[in-house]
Amino acid sequence: MGEQRFDVWADGAAYERYMGRWSRPVADRFLSRLDAGGGPRWLDVGCGTGALTAAVAVRYRPRVVLGLDRSPAFVASARASTPAPACFAVADALALPVRDGGCDGVVSGLALNFLPEPAAAVAEAARVVRPGGPVAAYVWDYSGGLPFLRHFWDAAATVDPAAAALHECRRFPVCHPDPLRGLWTGAGLRDVSVTAIEVPAVFAGFADLWEPFLAGQGPAPGYVATLTPLVRDRLRDELGRTVPTRPDGSIAFTVRAWAVSGRRPAWAGSG
């Protein structure tokens, strides 16, 4: 688990076109289902380009919402595009620069599977939230909830059999309800629930699907960046042959994420 050599996070604009355009509606639906109760101080762990941070600011109107990420480039992108009360800093999810109980709510979007120790990260989130406060996150369902990635990796494995081992569904086990529920209960959180979030993902045409894979941001584009031009072209052609294209040339999928939430016990030994 955690990042590998193909996991590149250095260009916020490229990531937005690759995955951000789908993650933003997921963030909105995630918060619409979160029974959080507001509060003046919020934390977004692994904030990326700031989609979830911005959504928290709009929905809960806190005095401050702090987005933290290990990528200085993503933090810079989030800072440039997200107004106050959002603020951003470079920090490690395994060592949050926040005092015990210092936040009214802690959220995280699409970050858990890229952390070397997800359980430690959830324990840190539970430490910094106030007693009774929510800790919630969502992750992509890599096992079947991202069909355009399934088509990509199937095409890649046809062209390069070694690519099969790189598919996110093999690398990231924390993309199902049971592992997520186990992380939250293991951190001592109560009232844990896991729900699915689905949103449409429509590409205007094959170029709209293919070109983000050339930008080098994330596991699949990072893999493409290692290919020779000849192999890359073969991958493009194989993917174009297999994706379902509508009569108008568009390509439509439904993408799914799993959301998990729980609360820090209001006091020691609470039931």
ABEGO torsion letter per residue (X at the ends): XEBBAABBBABAAAAAAAAAAAAAAAAAAAAAABBAGEEABBBBBGAEAGAAAAAAAAAAGBABBBBBBABAAAAAAAAAABBOABBBBBBBAABBBBBBGABABBBBBGAAAABABAAAAAAAAAAABBBGBBBBBBBBBAAGABAAAAAAAAAAAAABAAAAAABAAAABABABAAAAAAAAAAAGBBGBBBBBBBBBBBBABAAAAAAAAAAGBEAAAAAAAABBAAAAAAAAAAAAAABBBBAAGBBBBBBBBBBBBBBBBABBGBX
